[in-house]
Amino acid sequence: MYAVTVWIRIKAERLAEFLPLMMTNAALSLGQEPGCHRFDVCTDSDRSDEIFLYELYTNRAAFEAHLASDHFKAFDEAVSDMIASKHLQTFDQVPT
């Protein structure tokens, strides 16, 4: 498995607009991408402008396919000016 974590800080005035787009992107990723196994969208009630994503893919190629998908490209374009900052990390599962 290939894990992806993303911390996103949203411009406060754009949060209500961002969340539905994020949830649609997550649902489409899970529904249309066979290599996407998990896509959690998390928030913190104390820091409402912060979004944490936890995604699991079969491998790096599946994540790259996600980034190349039409629905992700449309999402990325739609939200680019809503994001104040973003930090992405990727992790390979340690073999057992």
NUNU-443631 format. One line per field, with one value per residue (C-alpha): residue number from 1; x negated, y negated, z negated. Coordinates in Angstrom, 1 decimal. Example, Ala and Ser with C-alpha at 12.3 -4.5 7.8 and 13.67 -1.06 7.14 Angstrom:
BEGIN
num <- c(1,2)
east <- c(-12.3,-13.7)
north <- c(4.5,1.1)
up <- c(-7.8,-7.1)
***
This chain:
BEGIN
num <- c(1,2,3,4,5,6,7,8,9,10,11,12,13,14,15,16,17,18,19,20,21,22,23,24,25,26,27,28,29,30,31,32,33,34,35,36,37,38,39,40,41,42,43,44,45,46,47,48,49,50,51,52,53,54,55,56,57,58,59,60,61,62,63,64,65,66,67,68,69,70,71,72,73,74,75,76,77,78,79,80,81,82,83,84,85,86,87,88,89,90,91,92,93,94,95,96)
east <- c(0.0,-1.0,0.3,0.7,1.3,2.2,2.6,4.5,5.2,8.2,8.8,11.4,13.9,13.7,14.2,18.0,17.3,14.2,15.7,18.4,15.8,13.4,16.0,17.0,13.3,13.0,16.1,15.1,11.7,13.1,15.8,13.8,10.2,9.6,6.3,7.8,8.7,9.3,9.9,10.7,11.4,10.9,11.4,10.7,13.5,10.8,9.2,12.0,9.8,7.6,8.3,6.4,6.6,5.6,5.5,4.5,3.5,2.4,-1.0,-2.6,-1.4,2.2,1.6,0.1,3.2,5.3,3.4,3.9,7.7,10.1,12.0,8.9,7.7,11.1,11.1,7.5,8.3,11.5,9.9,6.5,7.3,9.1,6.0,3.7,1.2,0.8,-1.7,-1.7,-3.6,-3.8,-4.7,-5.4,-4.1,-6.8,-6.9,-6.0)
north <- c(0.0,-3.6,-6.2,-9.9,-12.5,-16.1,-19.0,-21.9,-25.3,-26.9,-30.6,-31.1,-32.8,-29.9,-27.0,-26.5,-26.5,-24.1,-21.3,-20.1,-20.1,-18.1,-15.6,-15.1,-14.6,-11.9,-10.1,-10.1,-8.9,-5.9,-5.2,-5.5,-4.6,-0.9,-1.7,-4.1,-2.1,-4.9,-8.6,-10.2,-13.9,-15.1,-18.4,-19.7,-21.6,-23.8,-24.7,-24.8,-26.2,-23.1,-19.9,-16.6,-14.0,-10.4,-8.4,-4.8,-3.6,-0.2,-1.7,-5.0,-4.4,-4.3,-7.7,-9.1,-7.9,-9.7,-13.0,-12.5,-11.8,-14.3,-14.7,-15.5,-18.0,-19.7,-19.8,-21.1,-23.9,-24.8,-25.0,-26.4,-30.0,-28.7,-27.2,-29.2,-26.4,-22.7,-20.0,-16.6,-13.5,-10.0,-6.7,-3.2,-0.4,1.5,5.1,7.6)
up <- c(0.0,0.6,-1.9,-1.2,-3.9,-3.1,-5.4,-3.8,-5.3,-3.6,-3.4,-6.1,-3.8,-1.3,-3.6,-3.0,0.8,0.5,-1.6,0.9,3.7,1.5,0.6,4.2,5.2,2.4,3.5,7.2,6.3,4.3,6.9,10.1,9.3,8.6,7.1,4.4,1.3,-1.2,-1.1,-4.4,-4.7,-8.3,-10.1,-13.6,-15.4,-17.0,-13.7,-11.2,-8.4,-8.5,-6.5,-6.8,-4.1,-4.5,-1.3,-0.6,2.9,4.2,5.1,6.3,9.9,8.6,6.8,10.0,11.9,9.3,10.0,13.7,13.5,15.0,11.8,9.8,12.4,12.3,8.5,8.3,10.7,8.9,5.4,6.2,5.1,1.9,0.4,-1.9,-2.3,-1.6,-2.8,-1.2,-2.3,-0.9,-2.6,-1.4,-3.6,-5.4,-4.3,-6.9)
***
